Amino acid sequence: MPTPQAHPWLEPLWVRLLIVVLLIAALAAEFIWLGDRLWQFLWAAALVYAIWDFFLRGVYGKPKE
């Protein structure tokens, strides 16, 4: 299996945090105003994946070799 590579566009911490904040805002809007269960699930799944990929997997934030 190939080693996961960090995308250069997502290297800065502020970009990754902005994406997570936007996903949280979309999920909150779905819960508060819209209430569609399918979109709630999709936004929540995208949020969980973003948190795992950006912060928990360990690809981003490493010093360059």
C-alpha positions in Angstrom: 0.0 0.0 0.0 1.4 3.4 -0.9 2.5 5.8 1.8 -0.1 8.7 2.3 1.2 12.0 1.0 0.3 15.4 2.3 -1.2 17.7 -0.3 0.7 21.0 -0.4 -2.5 23.1 -0.4 -3.5 21.6 2.9 -0.2 22.0 4.7 -1.0 25.3 6.5 -2.8 24.6 9.7 -5.2 27.6 9.1 -6.5 26.0 5.9 -7.3 22.7 7.6 -9.0 24.5 10.5 -11.0 26.6 8.1 -12.3 23.5 6.4 -13.3 21.9 9.7 -15.0 25.1 10.9 -17.0 25.3 7.6 -18.1 21.7 8.0 -19.2 22.3 11.6 -21.1 25.4 10.4 -22.8 23.4 7.6 -23.7 20.6 10.1 -25.1 23.1 12.6 -27.2 24.8 10.0 -28.6 21.5 8.9 -29.5 20.6 12.5 -30.9 24.0 13.4 -32.8 25.1 10.3 -33.0 22.5 7.6 -33.3 19.2 9.4 -32.8 16.8 6.5 -31.4 13.6 7.9 -29.5 12.6 4.8 -27.6 15.9 4.7 -26.9 15.7 8.4 -25.4 12.3 7.9 -23.3 13.5 4.9 -22.0 16.6 6.7 -21.2 14.6 9.8 -19.3 11.9 7.8 -17.3 14.6 6.0 -16.5 16.3 9.3 -15.3 13.0 10.9 -13.2 12.2 7.8 -11.7 15.7 7.8 -10.7 15.5 11.4 -9.2 12.0 11.0 -7.3 12.9 7.8 -6.1 16.4 8.8 -5.2 15.8 12.5 -5.2 12.2 13.6 -3.6 10.3 10.7 -0.3 12.1 11.1 0.4 13.1 7.6 0.1 16.9 8.0 2.2 19.0 10.3 5.3 16.8 10.0 8.6 18.5 9.3 9.7 18.1 5.7 12.4 15.5 5.0 
